[in-house]
Amino acid sequence: QKYYGGRSKIITMKSTFFHCLIAIPCALGFATPSSSSPSLDNSLATSRSKSATAFTTLASRRTIAASSSTGRSSTKLHNIYDDWSLDLLSSSQSEYMYEDLILPLDEECIEQCLEEFMDSDYGKTMFGRHDMPASVGITGEIEFESLDGPEVILSLYGKFWHRRETVLGKAAMYLNARIPEITSVQVSSPEELSDFEDVTDEFTGAVVGRVDKRAPDFDGDRETMEYQGLDPDARGPFVFSAGGGSMIRPA
């Protein structure tokens, strides 16, 4: 009897331990015994549902954050002129703030602004320092000439596809935005803003011809847009593809 009694106790202890092994994972939601109560089943199901919902929500947030971060980095520009012209300053798509825009009035800052203007994405369609404009005969450049108090004098030379007044106007707007102390931006001679130059007879002074100072209308688009009453400078010399790259349309 002692033996069997002892064995009975051992069997009882093993049975209790076995039920504990089943109950623990059931409570954690890994298994549900068929003999569990309906209230326990409902509680475990609710717990698992909340956990799944929380996991799905977290995964969705991570996906949205990743896509947002990728989108921002791909659209971020690296020239403050481009960000300013597109009104992106102090936004998530620009690394510049409005506080970064303002500069003091001095010759060094004026030259810095002109370099930013000419090396911007917009400037890469306007100035002959870049390969694509140079390939179609654009040689135009803009330079700082002098500073007289708050008045800035610039110089335009070479051939522009755009009207020379447009080139000066774009430069003047940017200079005034960055250096508010500037009161005027002009060229030293009115002839610099003329897209044509009259040829006069050296003896009589009569106009005998006219020279086009503009860059060649390499594909005929400029003349076509002028004929249609459109402003060619609003589009520029190049057509941009849907992917953002520029291309030259053949004549």
Backbone torsions as a table, in degrees:
resi	resn	phi	psi	omega
1	GLN	NA	-37.1	177.0
2	LYS	-62.3	-39.8	-177.8
3	TYR	-65.7	-51.3	-178.7
4	TYR	-67.4	-34.5	177.3
5	GLY	-62.5	-44.4	178.4
6	GLY	-62.8	-39.9	-179.4
7	ARG	-66.3	-37.0	178.1
8	SER	-60.6	-40.5	177.0
9	LYS	-64.1	-41.9	-179.4
10	ILE	-62.6	-42.0	180.0
11	ILE	-63.9	-41.8	179.3
12	THR	-62.3	-42.1	179.2
13	MET	-64.3	-40.7	179.6
14	LYS	-64.9	-39.9	180.0
15	SER	-63.9	-43.2	178.6
16	THR	-62.3	-42.8	179.6
17	PHE	-63.8	-38.5	179.8
18	PHE	-64.3	-41.5	178.6
19	HIS	-66.4	-33.5	176.7
20	CYS	-64.8	-41.7	178.6
21	LEU	-60.8	-33.3	178.7
22	ILE	-77.2	-39.6	-174.0
23	ALA	-69.4	-37.5	-176.3
24	ILE	-62.4	-55.2	178.2
25	PRO	-63.7	-28.3	176.8
26	CYS	-65.0	-41.4	179.7
27	ALA	-65.4	-32.5	179.4
28	LEU	-81.3	-5.7	175.0
29	GLY	92.0	8.5	-179.3
30	PHE	-82.4	-25.2	-179.0
31	ALA	-153.0	152.4	179.2
32	THR	-127.8	112.8	-179.6
33	PRO	-66.7	145.4	-177.3
34	SER	-65.3	-22.9	-177.1
35	SER	-92.9	5.8	-177.1
36	SER	-70.1	160.1	-177.2
37	SER	-77.8	155.4	179.0
38	PRO	-59.8	-36.2	-179.6
39	SER	-65.5	-38.8	178.2
40	LEU	-65.9	-40.9	179.1
41	ASP	-60.3	-46.1	-179.1
42	ASN	-63.5	-40.6	179.7
43	SER	-63.2	-45.7	-179.6
44	LEU	-66.0	-40.1	179.8
45	ALA	-64.0	-41.9	178.9
46	THR	-63.5	-41.8	179.9
47	SER	-62.3	-44.4	-179.2
48	ARG	-67.2	-36.9	179.4
49	SER	-63.4	-43.6	178.5
50	LYS	-63.7	-40.3	-179.8
51	SER	-64.6	-43.2	179.6
52	ALA	-64.1	-40.7	179.4
53	THR	-64.1	-43.0	179.3
54	ALA	-63.1	-41.6	-179.9
55	PHE	-65.0	-43.2	179.2
56	THR	-62.7	-42.0	179.7
57	THR	-62.8	-43.9	179.5
58	LEU	-63.3	-42.9	179.4
59	ALA	-63.1	-40.3	179.2
60	SER	-64.1	-42.4	179.4
61	ARG	-62.1	-41.3	179.9
62	ARG	-64.2	-40.4	179.3
63	THR	-63.6	-45.0	179.5
64	ILE	-63.5	-43.3	-179.8
65	ALA	-62.9	-41.5	-179.0
66	ALA	-64.9	-44.8	179.5
67	SER	-65.7	-37.1	178.6
68	SER	-65.2	-43.0	179.4
69	SER	-63.4	-42.2	179.3
70	THR	-63.2	-42.8	-179.8
71	GLY	-62.9	-40.1	-179.2
72	ARG	-66.2	-43.8	-176.6
73	SER	-67.9	-31.1	-177.5
74	SER	-77.2	-25.8	-178.3
75	THR	-98.2	-6.9	-178.0
76	LYS	-67.4	130.9	178.1
77	LEU	-97.0	164.0	-174.2
78	HIS	-119.4	6.0	176.8
79	ASN	-120.6	126.4	-174.5
80	ILE	-64.9	-25.8	177.0
81	TYR	-63.0	-45.6	-179.5
82	ASP	-62.3	-43.5	178.8
83	ASP	-63.7	-39.9	178.7
84	TRP	-66.4	-45.1	-176.4
85	SER	-67.4	-27.2	178.4
86	LEU	-95.5	5.2	178.7
87	ASP	58.7	45.7	-179.2
88	LEU	-105.7	-3.0	-177.8
89	LEU	-59.2	142.8	-179.6
90	SER	63.2	21.4	175.1
91	SER	-111.5	172.3	-179.1
92	SER	-68.6	-14.5	-177.8
93	GLN	-94.3	3.2	-179.2
94	SER	-129.7	144.7	175.6
95	GLU	-89.6	1.9	-179.1
96	TYR	-109.5	148.7	174.2
97	MET	-107.5	163.8	177.1
98	TYR	-61.2	-28.2	179.4
99	GLU	-66.0	-24.7	-179.6
100	ASP	-77.1	-12.4	-172.2
101	LEU	-76.3	-38.3	-169.9
102	ILE	-78.6	131.5	178.4
103	LEU	-127.5	157.0	176.4
104	PRO	-74.8	162.4	-179.8
105	LEU	-86.3	103.1	171.5
106	ASP	-156.2	168.3	-174.2
107	GLU	-64.0	-39.4	-179.2
108	GLU	-62.0	-42.3	-179.5
109	CYS	-68.5	-36.1	177.3
110	ILE	-62.7	-45.5	179.3
111	GLU	-65.2	-36.7	176.5
112	GLN	-61.2	-44.6	-179.4
113	CYS	-64.4	-39.1	178.9
114	LEU	-65.9	-37.6	177.4
115	GLU	-65.6	-41.6	176.9
116	GLU	-61.8	-41.8	179.1
117	PHE	-63.1	-47.8	-176.1
118	MET	-71.3	-29.6	-178.3
119	ASP	-95.6	6.0	177.7
120	SER	-74.9	170.9	175.8
121	ASP	-60.4	-38.4	177.4
122	TYR	-66.4	-42.3	-179.7
123	GLY	-63.7	-24.6	179.7
124	LYS	-72.8	-5.2	173.1
125	THR	-104.9	-4.2	-170.0
126	MET	-115.9	-34.1	-168.9
127	PHE	-110.7	144.8	-175.4
128	GLY	-73.2	-3.9	177.3
129	ARG	-71.6	-14.3	-178.3
130	HIS	-101.8	150.4	-171.2
131	ASP	-62.1	-46.5	-175.2
132	MET	-65.2	-49.0	175.5
133	PRO	-60.5	-40.1	-179.0
134	ALA	-62.7	-31.3	-177.6
135	SER	-68.9	-17.1	179.7
136	VAL	-113.3	18.2	173.3
137	GLY	91.8	10.7	176.6
138	ILE	-83.4	122.6	-178.8
139	THR	-124.0	2.0	-172.2
140	GLY	-63.2	145.3	176.7
141	GLU	-142.1	161.9	176.7
142	ILE	-130.2	136.9	-176.6
143	GLU	-134.5	151.0	172.2
144	PHE	-78.2	131.5	-178.4
145	GLU	-108.0	-50.4	-178.3
146	SER	-162.3	163.9	178.0
147	LEU	-127.9	118.6	-179.4
148	ASP	-117.9	92.7	-174.1
149	GLY	62.8	-123.7	178.2
150	PRO	-92.3	10.1	-178.1
151	GLU	-103.9	129.7	-177.7
152	VAL	-106.8	132.8	177.2
153	ILE	-111.2	124.9	178.7
154	LEU	-114.7	166.6	178.7
155	SER	-129.9	132.0	175.7
156	LEU	-110.4	133.1	176.7
157	TYR	-146.9	160.9	-176.7
158	GLY	88.6	-172.4	-176.8
159	LYS	-106.1	127.4	177.4
160	PHE	-109.6	144.2	170.1
161	TRP	-75.7	-38.0	176.4
162	HIS	-75.2	161.1	171.7
163	ARG	-65.1	144.1	-177.6
164	ARG	-65.3	-32.2	175.6
165	GLU	-63.0	-35.4	177.2
166	THR	-65.3	-43.1	-179.7
167	VAL	-60.9	-48.8	179.9
168	LEU	-64.4	-41.3	-178.7
169	GLY	-62.2	-42.9	178.2
170	LYS	-63.2	-42.6	179.2
171	ALA	-64.9	-41.8	-178.0
172	ALA	-65.1	-42.2	179.3
173	MET	-61.6	-42.6	-178.3
174	TYR	-69.9	-42.6	178.7
175	LEU	-60.2	-42.2	-179.0
176	ASN	-69.2	-32.6	178.0
177	ALA	-69.0	-37.6	-177.6
178	ARG	-85.8	-31.5	-177.7
179	ILE	-127.8	84.0	-174.0
180	PRO	-61.4	-18.2	-179.7
181	GLU	-69.4	-17.8	-179.9
182	ILE	-68.6	131.1	179.9
183	THR	-102.0	-24.5	178.8
184	SER	-156.4	148.7	175.0
185	VAL	-129.7	120.7	-177.4
186	GLN	-145.9	175.7	176.3
187	VAL	-105.8	163.3	-175.0
188	SER	-72.2	-26.3	-178.6
189	SER	-137.1	136.8	179.4
190	PRO	-59.7	-27.5	-179.8
191	GLU	-62.4	-22.8	-179.7
192	GLU	-67.3	-21.4	-178.9
193	LEU	-93.9	-1.6	-179.9
194	SER	-85.2	133.4	178.8
195	ASP	-85.3	-8.0	178.7
196	PHE	-132.3	152.7	179.6
197	GLU	-127.8	125.3	179.1
198	ASP	-75.8	140.0	174.8
199	VAL	-103.6	121.6	-176.7
200	THR	-111.6	153.8	175.9
201	ASP	-73.5	130.0	-174.6
202	GLU	-68.5	-19.3	-179.0
203	PHE	-97.0	-43.6	-175.3
204	THR	-98.3	-21.4	-177.7
205	GLY	79.8	2.6	179.5
206	ALA	-74.1	146.4	177.9
207	VAL	-76.4	120.1	-177.6
208	VAL	-111.6	-5.1	-179.4
209	GLY	-173.6	176.0	-179.3
210	ARG	-142.9	130.6	-178.8
211	VAL	-105.3	129.2	178.0
212	ASP	-82.3	115.2	-178.4
213	LYS	-86.5	-2.6	-178.0
214	ARG	-79.3	161.4	173.3
215	ALA	-68.6	156.7	-177.5
216	PRO	-58.0	144.4	173.1
217	ASP	-83.7	77.6	-164.5
218	PHE	-62.5	-27.3	-179.3
219	ASP	-119.3	3.6	178.8
220	GLY	79.9	-0.5	-176.7
221	ASP	-67.2	-37.1	-177.0
222	ARG	-63.0	-46.4	179.2
223	GLU	-65.0	-39.2	179.7
224	THR	-63.2	-44.5	-179.7
225	MET	-67.2	-37.3	176.7
226	GLU	-64.5	-39.5	178.6
227	TYR	-64.6	-34.8	-179.9
228	GLN	-81.8	-0.5	-180.0
229	GLY	80.5	17.4	179.5
230	LEU	-97.4	159.9	178.1
231	ASP	-93.2	109.4	-178.7
232	PRO	-60.2	-31.5	-177.4
233	ASP	-66.9	-22.4	179.4
234	ALA	-67.3	-29.4	177.5
235	ARG	-99.0	-40.4	-176.9
236	GLY	91.5	178.4	-173.5
237	PRO	-76.7	-14.9	-173.3
238	PHE	-119.8	150.2	176.2
239	VAL	-99.4	133.6	-177.7
240	PHE	-101.2	133.6	-179.5
241	SER	-75.6	170.7	-179.0
242	ALA	-63.7	-27.7	-179.4
243	GLY	-80.8	-2.2	177.4
244	GLY	100.4	-12.6	-179.9
245	GLY	-83.1	150.9	179.9
246	SER	-93.5	154.1	178.7
247	MET	-145.4	154.5	178.4
248	ILE	-96.9	125.6	176.8
249	ARG	-83.2	130.3	179.9
250	PRO	-65.8	153.6	-179.9
251	ALA	-68.0	NA	NA
